[in-house]
Amino acid sequence: MLRKWLLFIGVALSLLACSACSNGIGSSSNQNKDEPELYSFSIATSASPNQENIIELKEMGRNFEDKKDNKITQTFYSFRIYYGEYGSILEEYKEYDQFVLSTVDYFDIQWINDSLVSINVIRKKDDGSTFNAETIELDISERP
C-alpha cells in the first residue's frame, strides 16, 4: 500500500513539474517580447521504407499584430524539413529561408533507403503546367 501511495505522489509531482514548465514557471526565454512567435503548418510527412526514420515538411510563419487596426497578419518565414527516428519527436531540421512556397504544386518524396530521401519540388507555371524545379537530397544518417 505504501508503494502505491509513493508512486501516486511521484506521478503527481511529475505532472505538477511538467505543468509548471509548460506555463513558463522556472524557465527563461531569451526571445524578445516584441518579436512574434513562429507558427508552423505541416505540408507533408513521409516514413522511410522500413519505418526507421520519418520526415515532415513544414511552412513556418510569423503572426504580426497591427496594433492600430487590431488585425493579425500572417507572413511566411521559412520552409523546414524536420527529420528523425520514426515515433520520436522531430527536433532536427534543415531550414530554407529563401524558398518560395506559393508556386509549389506538390512535393514528390522518394526514399532511396531508410536514411536517404530525395524530395522533388514540383512547381506550377502560369499556364498551369508543372515541372520539377529542384531536388532536395537529405541524408538523415548525417546528423549533427
LUMGU-727468 format. One record per residue: x, y, z of N, C-alpha, C, CB in turn. Coordinates in steps of 0.2 Angstrom, whole numbers, padded with zeros to 4 digits, always signed. Glycine has a CB too. Layout:
// LUMGU-727468
XYZXYZXYZXYZ...
***
This chain:
// LUMGU-727468
+0004-0006+0000+0000+0000+0000+0004+0006+0000-0005+0000+0006+0010+0006+0004+0014+0012+0004+0018+0013-0003+0020+0011+0010+0019+0008-0006+0022+0009-0013+0018+0012-0018+0024+0002-0016+0011+0010-0017+0006+0013-0022+0005+0021-0020-0001+0010-0021+0006+0022-0014+0005+0029-0011+0011+0033-0014+0004+0029-0004+0017+0031-0013+0023+0034-0015+0023+0035-0023+0029+0030-0013+0021+0030-0026+0020+0030-0034+0015+0036-0036+0018+0023-0037+0010+0036-0032+0005+0041-0034+0008+0048-0033-0001+0040-0029+0011+0049-0027+0014+0056-0025+0019+0057-0031+0017+0056-0018+0023+0053-0033+0029+0054-0038+0026+0056-0044+0033+0048-0039+0020+0052-0046+0017+0054-0053+0014+0061-0052+0012+0049-0055+0011+0063-0047+0008+0069-0046+0013+0075-0046+0004+0069-0039+0018+0074-0043+0024+0079-0043+0027+0080-0050+0029+0077-0038+0027+0074-0053+0030+0075-0060+0025+0079-0065+0031+0068-0063+0019+0077-0064+0014+0081-0068+0014+0088-0066+0007+0078-0067+0014+0090-0060+0015+0097-0057+0021+0100-0060+0015+0097-0050+0027+0097-0060+0033+0100-0063+0032+0101-0070+0039+0095-0061+0029+0096-0074+0028+0097-0081+0024+0103-0083+0026+0091-0084+0018+0103-0079+0014+0109-0080+0017+0116-0078+0007+0108-0075+0021+0116-0073+0024+0122-0072+0029+0124-0077+0028+0122-0065+0033+0119-0080+0037+0121-0086+0034+0123-0092+0041+0115-0087+0028+0120-0093+0024+0122-0099+0021+0129-0098+0019+0117-0101+0020+0131-0092+0017+0138-0091+0023+0143-0091+0013+0138-0085+0029+0141-0091+0034+0146-0091+0037+0147-0084+0032+0152-0094+0035+0144-0079+0037+0145-0072+0044+0141-0072+0032+0142-0067+0049+0144-0069+0055+0141-0069+0059+0141-0075+0054+0134-0066+0057+0143-0080+0061+0143-0086+0062+0150-0089+0057+0139-0092+0067+0151-0092+0068+0158-0095+0068+0158-0103+0075+0161-0092+0067+0163-0106+0067+0164-0113+0071+0170-0115+0060+0164-0116+0075+0169-0120+0079+0175-0122+0075+0178-0128+0086+0173-0124+0069+0176-0130+0066+0179-0136+0063+0186-0134+0060+0174-0138+0064+0190-0138+0061+0197-0137+0054+0197-0137+0064+0202-0143+0051+0200-0132+0044+0200-0132+0040+0203-0137+0041+0204-0125+0043+0208-0141+0041+0211-0147+0041+0207-0153+0044+0218-0148+0045+0202-0153+0046+0198-0159+0040+0193-0159+0053+0194-0159+0037+0192-0164+0031+0187-0165+0034+0180-0165+0027+0189-0171+0030+0176-0162+0032+0169-0161+0030+0165-0168+0028+0165-0156+0034+0160-0169+0033+0156-0175+0027+0152-0175+0040+0152-0177+0024+0151-0180+0019+0145-0181+0021+0141-0186+0012+0148-0182+0018+0135-0186+0020+0130-0191+0014+0127-0194+0025+0125-0189+0015+0125-0201+0009+0122-0204+0012+0116-0208+0006+0127-0210+0010+0110-0206+0013+0104-0209+0010+0103-0216+0011+0098-0205+0015+0102-0221+0013+0101-0228+0013+0094-0230+0019+0105-0232+0018+0090-0227+0018+0083-0229+0022+0079-0224+0020+0082-0236+0021+0073-0223+0025+0068-0219+0026+0062-0223+0022+0067-0212+0032+0059-0222+0034+0053-0225+0038+0048-0221+0037+0054-0232+0037+0042-0220+0041+0037-0217+0045+0033-0222+0037+0032-0212+0051+0032-0219+0056+0028-0223+0053+0021-0225+0063+0027-0220+0056+0017-0229+0053+0010-0231+0052+0006-0226+0057+0007-0236+0056+0005-0221+0056+0001-0215+0054+0004-0209+0062-0003-0214+0051+0010-0210+0049+0014-0204+0054+0015-0199+0043+0011-0201+0060+0016-0201+0066+0018-0196+0066+0026-0195+0072+0015-0199+0065+0029-0200+0065+0037-0200+0059+0040-0203+0071+0039-0203+0058+0046-0202+0052+0050-0204+0054+0057-0205+0046+0050-0199+0051+0060-0210+0052+0067-0212+0045+0071-0212+0056+0069-0219+0046+0077-0210+0040+0081-0210+0041+0088-0213+0036+0082-0203+0038+0090-0218+0039+0096-0222+0034+0101-0219+0038+0096-0230+0037+0107-0217+0033+0112-0213+0034+0119-0216+0034+0112-0206+0029+0123-0217+0029+0130-0218+0029+0134-0211+0023+0133-0223+0034+0138-0210+0035+0142-0204+0033+0149-0206+0042+0141-0201+0029+0152-0201+0027+0159-0202+0027+0163-0195+0020+0159-0205+0026+0169-0196+0025+0173-0190+0018+0177-0190+0031+0178-0190+0015+0178-0185+0009+0182-0184+0011+0189-0182+0004+0179-0179+0010+0194-0186+0011+0201-0184+0004+0204-0182+0015+0205-0190+0004+0208-0177-0002+0211-0174-0001+0219-0176-0003+0210-0167-0006+0221-0180-0006+0228-0182-0010+0231-0176-0010+0229-0189-0007+0235-0172-0010+0237-0166-0015+0243-0167-0004+0240-0161-0013+0246-0173-0018+0252-0175-0025+0249-0177-0015+0256-0181-0025+0244-0182-0031+0241-0184-0033+0235-0180-0030+0240-0191-0029+0233-0175-0031+0227-0171-0032+0221-0176-0037+0229-0167-0027+0220-0181-0028+0214-0185-0021+0210-0185-0029+0217-0193-0022+0204-0186-0016+0200-0186-0015+0197-0193-0017+0193-0181-0009+0198-0195-0007+0197-0202-0002+0191-0201-0004+0203-0206-0003+0186-0205+0002+0180-0206+0007+0181-0211-0002+0173-0206+0013+0180-0210+0018+0181-0215+0023+0175-0215+0023+0187-0214+0025+0173-0221+0030+0167-0222+0036+0169-0219+0030+0165-0230+0039+0164-0216+0046+0165-0213+0051+0160-0216+0045+0163-0205+0049+0154-0216+0054+0149-0219+0051+0142-0221+0060+0148-0215+0054+0138-0224+0052+0131-0226+0057+0127-0222+0052+0130-0234+0054+0122-0218+0059+0117-0214+0057+0110-0216+0058+0119-0207+0062+0106-0216+0061+0099-0216+0064+0096-0210+0065+0096-0223+0059+0094-0206+0061+0090-0199+0062+0083-0201+0055+0091-0194+0067+0080-0197+0068+0073-0198+0070+0070-0191+0074+0072-0203+0070+0063-0191+0072+0059-0185+0069+0052-0186+0069+0063-0179+0070+0049-0180+0068+0042-0180+0061+0041-0179+0071+0038-0173+0058+0036-0183+0051+0035-0183+0048+0035-0176+0049+0029-0187+0043+0038-0174+0040+0038-0167+0043+0043-0162+0041+0031-0165+0048+0046-0164+0051+0051-0160+0048+0058-0161+0059+0051-0160+0049+0063-0157+0048+0070-0158+0053+0073-0162+0047+0074-0151+0051+0075-0168+0056+0078-0173+0058+0085-0170+0053+0078-0180+0065+0085-0169+0068+0092-0167+0073+0094-0172+0071+0091-0160+0076+0090-0175+0081+0092-0180+0078+0094-0187+0087+0086-0181+0081+0099-0190+0078+0101-0196+0083+0105-0201+0072+0106-0195+0082+0105-0207+0085+0109-0212+0080+0115-0213+0087+0105-0218+0083+0121-0214+0079+0127-0215+0081+0130-0221+0080+0131-0209+0076+0132-0225+0077+0136-0231+0073+0142-0231+0074+0131-0237+0077+0148-0230+0074+0154-0229+0071+0157-0236+0079+0159-0226+0075+0156-0241+0073+0160-0247+0068+0155-0252+0079+0162-0251+0065+0150-0249+0061+0145-0253+0054+0148-0254+0061+0139-0249+0052+0148-0260+0045+0151-0262+0040+0145-0262+0046+0155-0269+0036+0146-0258+0031+0140-0257+0025+0142-0262+0028+0139-0250+0024+0148-0264+0017+0150-0267+0017+0146-0274+0017+0157-0268+0022+0144-0277+0022+0141-0284+0023+0134-0284+0027+0144-0289+0023+0131-0278+0024+0124-0277+0017+0120-0278+0027+0122-0270+0017+0115-0282+0011+0112-0284+0011+0106-0279+0011+0109-0291+0016+0102-0278+0017+0097-0273+0024+0095-0272+0013+0091-0275+0026+0091-0267+0032+0088-0266+0032+0080-0267+0034+0089-0259+0036+0078-0272+0037+0071-0273+0042+0068-0269+0038+0069-0281+0040+0064-0264+0045+0062-0259+0047+0054-0261+0043+0062-0252+0053+0053-0262+0056+0046-0264+0061+0044-0259+0058+0046-0271+0060+0039-0255+0066+0036-0251+0070+0032-0255+0062+0032-0245+0077+0033-0255+0082+0029-0258+0083+0023-0254+0088+0033-0259+0084+0024-0247+0084+0019-0242+0081+0021-0236+0092+0016-0241+0083+0018-0230+0080+0021-0224+0083+0027-0221+0080+0016-0218+0088+0030-0224+0092+0036-0221+0092+0041-0227+0098+0034-0218+0092+0039-0233+0092+0044-0239+0086+0045-0242+0098+0042-0244+0084+0052-0242+0077+0053-0246+0079+0059-0251+0072+0056-0240+0075+0058-0256+0075+0063-0262+0068+0066-0262+0077+0060-0268+0068+0073-0262+0062+0077-0262+0062+0081-0268+0061+0081-0256+0058+0079-0273+0057+0083-0279+0052+0089-0278+0055+0079-0285+0054+0095-0279+0049+0101-0279+0046+0102-0285+0053+0107-0276+0040+0100-0286+0036+0101-0292+0032+0108-0292+0031+0095-0293+0034+0112-0296+0031+0119-0296+0026+0120-0302+0037+0124-0297+0022+0125-0302+0017+0126-0307+0019+0132-0310+0010+0126-0304+0018+0132-0317+0019+0138-0321+0013+0142-0322+0022+0136-0328+0013+0148-0325+0007+0152-0325+0002+0149-0330+0009+0159-0328+0004+0145-0335-0001+0141-0339-0004+0135-0336+0003+0140-0346-0002+0133-0330-0005+0128-0327-0001+0121-0327-0011+0126-0329+0004+0121-0332+0009+0115-0332+0013+0115-0326+0012+0115-0339+0016+0109-0325+0020+0108-0319+0027+0106-0322+0018+0103-0314+0032+0107-0317+0039+0105-0319+0043+0103-0313+0043+0110-0323+0048+0099-0313+0052+0098-0307+0057+0103-0307+0056+0091-0308+0056+0108-0302+0061+0114-0301+0067+0112-0298+0057+0119-0298+0067+0108-0293+0073+0106-0290+0072+0100-0286+0075+0112-0285+0078+0097-0284+0078+0091-0280+0082+0092-0273+0080+0085-0284+0079+0091-0268+0082+0091-0261+0084+0084-0259+0078+0095-0256+0091+0083-0258+0093+0077-0256+0095+0078-0248+0100+0075-0259+0092+0073-0244+0093+0073-0237+0096+0067-0234+0087+0075-0233+0101+0067-0231+0104+0060-0228+0103+0061-0221+0112+0059-0230+0098+0057-0218+0097+0058-0211+0102+0054-0207+0090+0054-0210+0106+0050-0210+0111+0047-0206+0117+0052-0204+0114+0041-0209+0117+0058-0207+0122+0063-0206+0120+0068-0201+0125+0066-0212+0118+0066-0195+0115+0071-0190+0121+0074-0187+0111+0067-0185+0119+0081-0185+0124+0085-0182+0126+0082-0175+0122+0092-0181
***
